[in-house]
Amino acid sequence: MKEALKKVDESNRPFTKINFYMMAGCVALIILGFLLMSGGGTDNPAEFNPEIFSTRRIIVGPLLAFLGFLLMAFAIIYTPGRKTGSGK
């Protein structure tokens, strides 16, 4: 026997559009952080490239990635205020 799929009421869904937009922004922030940390290598192992210790790679990139992960937790937990039908 096949049972018909029941449509879930919008008030019973765990995430709203706002949650998905916030999560997408966090993923973009994480990707940006990892891209800022990349690069700076050299093909010649005898050659030292001091660019690997730039502020962008050791401070800005990890900070953006960390903020992305931190804000992702908030985006998952966030519940927008529900409208109440007080009738006043």
Phi and psi in radians as a Rosetta constraint file:
Dihedral C 1 N 2 CA 2 C 2 CIRCULARHARMONIC -1.681 0.35
Dihedral N 2 CA 2 C 2 N 3 CIRCULARHARMONIC 2.325 0.35
Dihedral C 2 N 3 CA 3 C 3 CIRCULARHARMONIC -1.800 0.35
Dihedral N 3 CA 3 C 3 N 4 CIRCULARHARMONIC 2.408 0.35
Dihedral C 3 N 4 CA 4 C 4 CIRCULARHARMONIC -1.231 0.35
Dihedral N 4 CA 4 C 4 N 5 CIRCULARHARMONIC 2.504 0.35
Dihedral C 4 N 5 CA 5 C 5 CIRCULARHARMONIC -1.277 0.35
Dihedral N 5 CA 5 C 5 N 6 CIRCULARHARMONIC 2.328 0.35
Dihedral C 5 N 6 CA 6 C 6 CIRCULARHARMONIC -1.586 0.35
Dihedral N 6 CA 6 C 6 N 7 CIRCULARHARMONIC 2.379 0.35
Dihedral C 6 N 7 CA 7 C 7 CIRCULARHARMONIC -1.334 0.35
Dihedral N 7 CA 7 C 7 N 8 CIRCULARHARMONIC 2.239 0.35
Dihedral C 7 N 8 CA 8 C 8 CIRCULARHARMONIC -1.387 0.35
Dihedral N 8 CA 8 C 8 N 9 CIRCULARHARMONIC 2.315 0.35
Dihedral C 8 N 9 CA 9 C 9 CIRCULARHARMONIC -1.163 0.35
Dihedral N 9 CA 9 C 9 N 10 CIRCULARHARMONIC 2.503 0.35
Dihedral C 9 N 10 CA 10 C 10 CIRCULARHARMONIC -1.042 0.35
Dihedral N 10 CA 10 C 10 N 11 CIRCULARHARMONIC -0.528 0.35
Dihedral C 10 N 11 CA 11 C 11 CIRCULARHARMONIC -1.308 0.35
Dihedral N 11 CA 11 C 11 N 12 CIRCULARHARMONIC -0.241 0.35
Dihedral C 11 N 12 CA 12 C 12 CIRCULARHARMONIC -1.723 0.35
Dihedral N 12 CA 12 C 12 N 13 CIRCULARHARMONIC -0.007 0.35
Dihedral C 12 N 13 CA 13 C 13 CIRCULARHARMONIC -1.353 0.35
Dihedral N 13 CA 13 C 13 N 14 CIRCULARHARMONIC 2.489 0.35
Dihedral C 13 N 14 CA 14 C 14 CIRCULARHARMONIC -1.268 0.35
Dihedral N 14 CA 14 C 14 N 15 CIRCULARHARMONIC -0.544 0.35
Dihedral C 14 N 15 CA 15 C 15 CIRCULARHARMONIC -2.158 0.35
Dihedral N 15 CA 15 C 15 N 16 CIRCULARHARMONIC 2.614 0.35
Dihedral C 15 N 16 CA 16 C 16 CIRCULARHARMONIC -1.933 0.35
Dihedral N 16 CA 16 C 16 N 17 CIRCULARHARMONIC 3.131 0.35
Dihedral C 16 N 17 CA 17 C 17 CIRCULARHARMONIC -1.054 0.35
Dihedral N 17 CA 17 C 17 N 18 CIRCULARHARMONIC -0.635 0.35
Dihedral C 17 N 18 CA 18 C 18 CIRCULARHARMONIC -1.068 0.35
Dihedral N 18 CA 18 C 18 N 19 CIRCULARHARMONIC -0.726 0.35
Dihedral C 18 N 19 CA 19 C 19 CIRCULARHARMONIC -1.071 0.35
Dihedral N 19 CA 19 C 19 N 20 CIRCULARHARMONIC -0.761 0.35
Dihedral C 19 N 20 CA 20 C 20 CIRCULARHARMONIC -1.172 0.35
Dihedral N 20 CA 20 C 20 N 21 CIRCULARHARMONIC -0.673 0.35
Dihedral C 20 N 21 CA 21 C 21 CIRCULARHARMONIC -1.117 0.35
Dihedral N 21 CA 21 C 21 N 22 CIRCULARHARMONIC -0.736 0.35
Dihedral C 21 N 22 CA 22 C 22 CIRCULARHARMONIC -1.131 0.35
Dihedral N 22 CA 22 C 22 N 23 CIRCULARHARMONIC -0.725 0.35
Dihedral C 22 N 23 CA 23 C 23 CIRCULARHARMONIC -1.155 0.35
Dihedral N 23 CA 23 C 23 N 24 CIRCULARHARMONIC -0.665 0.35
Dihedral C 23 N 24 CA 24 C 24 CIRCULARHARMONIC -1.132 0.35
Dihedral N 24 CA 24 C 24 N 25 CIRCULARHARMONIC -0.697 0.35
Dihedral C 24 N 25 CA 25 C 25 CIRCULARHARMONIC -1.107 0.35
Dihedral N 25 CA 25 C 25 N 26 CIRCULARHARMONIC -0.672 0.35
Dihedral C 25 N 26 CA 26 C 26 CIRCULARHARMONIC -1.167 0.35
Dihedral N 26 CA 26 C 26 N 27 CIRCULARHARMONIC -0.702 0.35
Dihedral C 26 N 27 CA 27 C 27 CIRCULARHARMONIC -1.102 0.35
Dihedral N 27 CA 27 C 27 N 28 CIRCULARHARMONIC -0.721 0.35
Dihedral C 27 N 28 CA 28 C 28 CIRCULARHARMONIC -1.100 0.35
Dihedral N 28 CA 28 C 28 N 29 CIRCULARHARMONIC -0.679 0.35
Dihedral C 28 N 29 CA 29 C 29 CIRCULARHARMONIC -1.144 0.35
Dihedral N 29 CA 29 C 29 N 30 CIRCULARHARMONIC -0.702 0.35
Dihedral C 29 N 30 CA 30 C 30 CIRCULARHARMONIC -1.138 0.35
Dihedral N 30 CA 30 C 30 N 31 CIRCULARHARMONIC -0.793 0.35
Dihedral C 30 N 31 CA 31 C 31 CIRCULARHARMONIC -1.093 0.35
Dihedral N 31 CA 31 C 31 N 32 CIRCULARHARMONIC -0.736 0.35
Dihedral C 31 N 32 CA 32 C 32 CIRCULARHARMONIC -1.068 0.35
Dihedral N 32 CA 32 C 32 N 33 CIRCULARHARMONIC -0.727 0.35
Dihedral C 32 N 33 CA 33 C 33 CIRCULARHARMONIC -1.068 0.35
Dihedral N 33 CA 33 C 33 N 34 CIRCULARHARMONIC -0.753 0.35
Dihedral C 33 N 34 CA 34 C 34 CIRCULARHARMONIC -1.209 0.35
Dihedral N 34 CA 34 C 34 N 35 CIRCULARHARMONIC -0.620 0.35
Dihedral C 34 N 35 CA 35 C 35 CIRCULARHARMONIC -1.159 0.35
Dihedral N 35 CA 35 C 35 N 36 CIRCULARHARMONIC -0.637 0.35
Dihedral C 35 N 36 CA 36 C 36 CIRCULARHARMONIC -1.196 0.35
Dihedral N 36 CA 36 C 36 N 37 CIRCULARHARMONIC -0.469 0.35
Dihedral C 36 N 37 CA 37 C 37 CIRCULARHARMONIC -1.416 0.35
Dihedral N 37 CA 37 C 37 N 38 CIRCULARHARMONIC -0.286 0.35
Dihedral C 37 N 38 CA 38 C 38 CIRCULARHARMONIC -1.389 0.35
Dihedral N 38 CA 38 C 38 N 39 CIRCULARHARMONIC 2.889 0.35
Dihedral C 38 N 39 CA 39 C 39 CIRCULARHARMONIC 1.527 0.35
Dihedral N 39 CA 39 C 39 N 40 CIRCULARHARMONIC -3.058 0.35
Dihedral C 39 N 40 CA 40 C 40 CIRCULARHARMONIC 1.522 0.35
Dihedral N 40 CA 40 C 40 N 41 CIRCULARHARMONIC 0.105 0.35
Dihedral C 40 N 41 CA 41 C 41 CIRCULARHARMONIC -1.435 0.35
Dihedral N 41 CA 41 C 41 N 42 CIRCULARHARMONIC 3.103 0.35
Dihedral C 41 N 42 CA 42 C 42 CIRCULARHARMONIC -2.404 0.35
Dihedral N 42 CA 42 C 42 N 43 CIRCULARHARMONIC 2.639 0.35
Dihedral C 42 N 43 CA 43 C 43 CIRCULARHARMONIC -1.450 0.35
Dihedral N 43 CA 43 C 43 N 44 CIRCULARHARMONIC -0.440 0.35
Dihedral C 43 N 44 CA 44 C 44 CIRCULARHARMONIC -1.709 0.35
Dihedral N 44 CA 44 C 44 N 45 CIRCULARHARMONIC 1.969 0.35
Dihedral C 44 N 45 CA 45 C 45 CIRCULARHARMONIC -1.169 0.35
Dihedral N 45 CA 45 C 45 N 46 CIRCULARHARMONIC -0.323 0.35
Dihedral C 45 N 46 CA 46 C 46 CIRCULARHARMONIC -1.414 0.35
Dihedral N 46 CA 46 C 46 N 47 CIRCULARHARMONIC -0.204 0.35
Dihedral C 46 N 47 CA 47 C 47 CIRCULARHARMONIC -1.739 0.35
Dihedral N 47 CA 47 C 47 N 48 CIRCULARHARMONIC 2.273 0.35
Dihedral C 47 N 48 CA 48 C 48 CIRCULARHARMONIC -1.698 0.35
Dihedral N 48 CA 48 C 48 N 49 CIRCULARHARMONIC 2.312 0.35
Dihedral C 48 N 49 CA 49 C 49 CIRCULARHARMONIC -1.948 0.35
Dihedral N 49 CA 49 C 49 N 50 CIRCULARHARMONIC 1.842 0.35
Dihedral C 49 N 50 CA 50 C 50 CIRCULARHARMONIC -1.217 0.35
Dihedral N 50 CA 50 C 50 N 51 CIRCULARHARMONIC -0.124 0.35
Dihedral C 50 N 51 CA 51 C 51 CIRCULARHARMONIC -1.133 0.35
Dihedral N 51 CA 51 C 51 N 52 CIRCULARHARMONIC -0.315 0.35
Dihedral C 51 N 52 CA 52 C 52 CIRCULARHARMONIC -1.199 0.35
Dihedral N 52 CA 52 C 52 N 53 CIRCULARHARMONIC -0.294 0.35
Dihedral C 52 N 53 CA 53 C 53 CIRCULARHARMONIC -1.796 0.35
Dihedral N 53 CA 53 C 53 N 54 CIRCULARHARMONIC 0.400 0.35
Dihedral C 53 N 54 CA 54 C 54 CIRCULARHARMONIC -1.238 0.35
Dihedral N 54 CA 54 C 54 N 55 CIRCULARHARMONIC 2.730 0.35
Dihedral C 54 N 55 CA 55 C 55 CIRCULARHARMONIC -1.045 0.35
Dihedral N 55 CA 55 C 55 N 56 CIRCULARHARMONIC -0.628 0.35
Dihedral C 55 N 56 CA 56 C 56 CIRCULARHARMONIC -1.081 0.35
Dihedral N 56 CA 56 C 56 N 57 CIRCULARHARMONIC -0.674 0.35
Dihedral C 56 N 57 CA 57 C 57 CIRCULARHARMONIC -1.469 0.35
Dihedral N 57 CA 57 C 57 N 58 CIRCULARHARMONIC -0.525 0.35
Dihedral C 57 N 58 CA 58 C 58 CIRCULARHARMONIC -1.853 0.35
Dihedral N 58 CA 58 C 58 N 59 CIRCULARHARMONIC -0.195 0.35
Dihedral C 58 N 59 CA 59 C 59 CIRCULARHARMONIC -2.151 0.35
Dihedral N 59 CA 59 C 59 N 60 CIRCULARHARMONIC -0.993 0.35
Dihedral C 59 N 60 CA 60 C 60 CIRCULARHARMONIC -1.175 0.35
Dihedral N 60 CA 60 C 60 N 61 CIRCULARHARMONIC -0.853 0.35
Dihedral C 60 N 61 CA 61 C 61 CIRCULARHARMONIC -1.046 0.35
Dihedral N 61 CA 61 C 61 N 62 CIRCULARHARMONIC -0.934 0.35
Dihedral C 61 N 62 CA 62 C 62 CIRCULARHARMONIC -1.095 0.35
Dihedral N 62 CA 62 C 62 N 63 CIRCULARHARMONIC -0.602 0.35
Dihedral C 62 N 63 CA 63 C 63 CIRCULARHARMONIC -1.130 0.35
Dihedral N 63 CA 63 C 63 N 64 CIRCULARHARMONIC -0.766 0.35
Dihedral C 63 N 64 CA 64 C 64 CIRCULARHARMONIC -1.133 0.35
Dihedral N 64 CA 64 C 64 N 65 CIRCULARHARMONIC -0.730 0.35
Dihedral C 64 N 65 CA 65 C 65 CIRCULARHARMONIC -1.121 0.35
Dihedral N 65 CA 65 C 65 N 66 CIRCULARHARMONIC -0.755 0.35
Dihedral C 65 N 66 CA 66 C 66 CIRCULARHARMONIC -1.101 0.35
Dihedral N 66 CA 66 C 66 N 67 CIRCULARHARMONIC -0.770 0.35
Dihedral C 66 N 67 CA 67 C 67 CIRCULARHARMONIC -1.082 0.35
Dihedral N 67 CA 67 C 67 N 68 CIRCULARHARMONIC -0.648 0.35
Dihedral C 67 N 68 CA 68 C 68 CIRCULARHARMONIC -1.067 0.35
Dihedral N 68 CA 68 C 68 N 69 CIRCULARHARMONIC -0.784 0.35
Dihedral C 68 N 69 CA 69 C 69 CIRCULARHARMONIC -1.163 0.35
Dihedral N 69 CA 69 C 69 N 70 CIRCULARHARMONIC -0.708 0.35
Dihedral C 69 N 70 CA 70 C 70 CIRCULARHARMONIC -1.141 0.35
Dihedral N 70 CA 70 C 70 N 71 CIRCULARHARMONIC -0.802 0.35
Dihedral C 70 N 71 CA 71 C 71 CIRCULARHARMONIC -1.217 0.35
Dihedral N 71 CA 71 C 71 N 72 CIRCULARHARMONIC -0.434 0.35
Dihedral C 71 N 72 CA 72 C 72 CIRCULARHARMONIC -1.110 0.35
Dihedral N 72 CA 72 C 72 N 73 CIRCULARHARMONIC -0.692 0.35
Dihedral C 72 N 73 CA 73 C 73 CIRCULARHARMONIC -1.082 0.35
Dihedral N 73 CA 73 C 73 N 74 CIRCULARHARMONIC -0.728 0.35
Dihedral C 73 N 74 CA 74 C 74 CIRCULARHARMONIC -1.139 0.35
Dihedral N 74 CA 74 C 74 N 75 CIRCULARHARMONIC -0.706 0.35
Dihedral C 74 N 75 CA 75 C 75 CIRCULARHARMONIC -1.115 0.35
Dihedral N 75 CA 75 C 75 N 76 CIRCULARHARMONIC -0.566 0.35
Dihedral C 75 N 76 CA 76 C 76 CIRCULARHARMONIC -1.317 0.35
Dihedral N 76 CA 76 C 76 N 77 CIRCULARHARMONIC -0.692 0.35
Dihedral C 76 N 77 CA 77 C 77 CIRCULARHARMONIC -1.378 0.35
Dihedral N 77 CA 77 C 77 N 78 CIRCULARHARMONIC -0.482 0.35
Dihedral C 77 N 78 CA 78 C 78 CIRCULARHARMONIC -0.998 0.35
Dihedral N 78 CA 78 C 78 N 79 CIRCULARHARMONIC 2.274 0.35
Dihedral C 78 N 79 CA 79 C 79 CIRCULARHARMONIC -2.154 0.35
Dihedral N 79 CA 79 C 79 N 80 CIRCULARHARMONIC 1.986 0.35
Dihedral C 79 N 80 CA 80 C 80 CIRCULARHARMONIC -1.147 0.35
Dihedral N 80 CA 80 C 80 N 81 CIRCULARHARMONIC 2.659 0.35
Dihedral C 80 N 81 CA 81 C 81 CIRCULARHARMONIC -1.046 0.35
Dihedral N 81 CA 81 C 81 N 82 CIRCULARHARMONIC 2.250 0.35
Dihedral C 81 N 82 CA 82 C 82 CIRCULARHARMONIC -1.433 0.35
Dihedral N 82 CA 82 C 82 N 83 CIRCULARHARMONIC 2.489 0.35
Dihedral C 82 N 83 CA 83 C 83 CIRCULARHARMONIC -1.309 0.35
Dihedral N 83 CA 83 C 83 N 84 CIRCULARHARMONIC 2.307 0.35
Dihedral C 83 N 84 CA 84 C 84 CIRCULARHARMONIC -1.837 0.35
Dihedral N 84 CA 84 C 84 N 85 CIRCULARHARMONIC 2.399 0.35
Dihedral C 84 N 85 CA 85 C 85 CIRCULARHARMONIC -1.606 0.35
Dihedral N 85 CA 85 C 85 N 86 CIRCULARHARMONIC 1.264 0.35
Dihedral C 85 N 86 CA 86 C 86 CIRCULARHARMONIC -1.341 0.35
Dihedral N 86 CA 86 C 86 N 87 CIRCULARHARMONIC -0.404 0.35
Dihedral C 86 N 87 CA 87 C 87 CIRCULARHARMONIC 1.333 0.35
Dihedral N 87 CA 87 C 87 N 88 CIRCULARHARMONIC 0.166 0.35
